[in-house]
């Protein structure tokens, strides 16, 4: 700590790195790109339902303030004054809506991994003409739960607080960068509501050619444009810090985390690529000023725009949903390891998975498959398999997924990569890096300073007009010290292991149906009125079939209804209770408690009470099914581009079962 507080000569630049698993604040020397100090705080994830992933926006904001304060404490007062700018890199696509008057979030942040909008995606897909996929043409993205537009649409359709705030012109939308910049620059007291081109390009509402919000896309997703942030370049002064140890320091850099890593790896030339191992795994290749659309399942996205008057650069991206998240899963869910670092030790003990393969498709499969029905599987298990083999298979899975997207990128670009530049927290794992080189059968190169995501954000901030403490000219960029991993197995063995992995991937697909995932639990009793109708109709059905008979006299109990009083008078003339054989279709049994014999008796046509009960019960069943069907259907989508309403998903399986059961009961009553 004492060493950390020694004065650092010269200017410094800070960077907020807000990821899915943690928040960090790092301070760099712009002359040498050296990391001077940092602090990290882990972020909680909330999983309210299967497939739902949320985070608390206020916790995220508080973690940023905490990391800044702790880092400044480590630096000491002399060095704090040297911090001239702050950059922000962030988890992309994660969606926040908040109240601009109070600064309060109107719902939890819906995380990029969240799957609740799958039924909406399926409905919207049917509304896009096959020969005119205007969504992909304008955004470079496939229609998927991954991106912000469908998450925002869900919030607008399902959260009353959001709906009311939009109606009253109080709502603001943004990805995590927008939420942070608005809050840090004053919040409800004049905060700046903006985003940069890299984050905007991940919303599915942004035209990556015109670099503007697209009216047609907003209408298609039913998103009001008034709640969207202004779009700025990745390197300019957005506003000043309004609170904390760095009050008055400009926030002048903003990049989505993967674009920040591309900048931090100095991938400024066409064809240069990097792979980041974080919560997910993301391979980006700089394609220069041209949009290249993939034919092999990759995304086209904005790489960066480093200044208001600077040209935009594009990239091809292969996205893997689960990378470091699988290590967290082994730690938190299975308890195989106590710390994330232990996985390397376990894998090293065995040196092989011994035929065990792990496909961690917890949120479906992203590139190159885009298959939401997939789920995680572990296959090839034997009695010999233990936790060490599963740990090894987990690391191997990350490498196989990287090979899949690298193969797709090589086919799209036409020129295979000669080596792979890597970064991210997981690159500290030497077993993983060697496995990656073996499975790709090309060298893997990583910088000794792995914090390239934060470095990229700091570079953008320091290079901004009005700050000017970081030069991005090629001759001024510091050389980066690299560590290199060469393949240690032959190509044939690599191909065999990869082909076996592909078999496991095929087995992971088609595991789930997504018909009712958006609306939650489709249980018959999930609605109070629906539960009342079903219970009351069951009571009516029972009442229609059973008539009480006095045990000692045999008289049938009279009802207040005219038909039943007539039946009572008829039974009163009989001195002895009729035997069951004397009542057509009837049978009698004695109740040991009440002394009543319960006689099942179907009403004659001229006594309408039982028939009335039967009819009412059947009508209530029908009404129940209609209510259930209404609750379980997604909101109708106006298919503007086809001139028709989008199709509506069928009733869930539980409704079909109820219809079948009700038919059997009704036939039994009326027979």
Buried (B, 14 or more C-beta within 10 A) or exposed (E): EEEBBEEBEEBBBBBBBBBBBBBBBBBBBBBEBEBBBBBBBEBEBEEEEEBBBBBBBBBBBEBBBBBBBBBBBBBBEEBBEBBBBBBBBBBBBBBBBBBBEEBBBBBBBBBBBBBBBBBBBBBBBEBBEEEEBBBBBBBBBBBBBBBBBBBBBBBBBBBEBBBEBBEEEBBBBBBBBBBBBBBBBBBBEEBBBBBBBBBBBBBBBBBBBEBEBBEBBBBBBBBBEEBBBEBBBBBBBBBBBBEBBBEEBBBBBBBBBBBBBBBBBBBBEBEBBBBBBBBBBBBBBBBBEEBBEBEBBBBBBBBBBBBEEBEBBBBBBBBBBBBBBBBBBBBEEEEBBEEBEBBBEBBBEBEEBBBBBBBBBBBBBBBBBBBBBBBBBBBBBEEEBBBBBBBBBBBBBBBBBBBBBBBBBBBBBEEEBEBBBBBBBBBBBEBBBBBBBBBBBBBBBBBEBBBBBBBBBBBBBBBBBEBBBBBBEEEEBEEBEEBEBEBEBEEEEBEEBBEBBEEBBEEBBEBBEBBBBBBBEBEBEBBEEBBEBBEBBBEBBEBBBEBBBBBEEBBBEBBEBEBBBBBBEEBEEEEEBBEBEEBEEBEBEEEEEEEBBBBBBBBEEEBBBBBBBBBBBBEBBBBBBEBBBEBBBBBEBBBEBEEEEBBBBEBBEBBEEBBEEBEEBBEEBEE
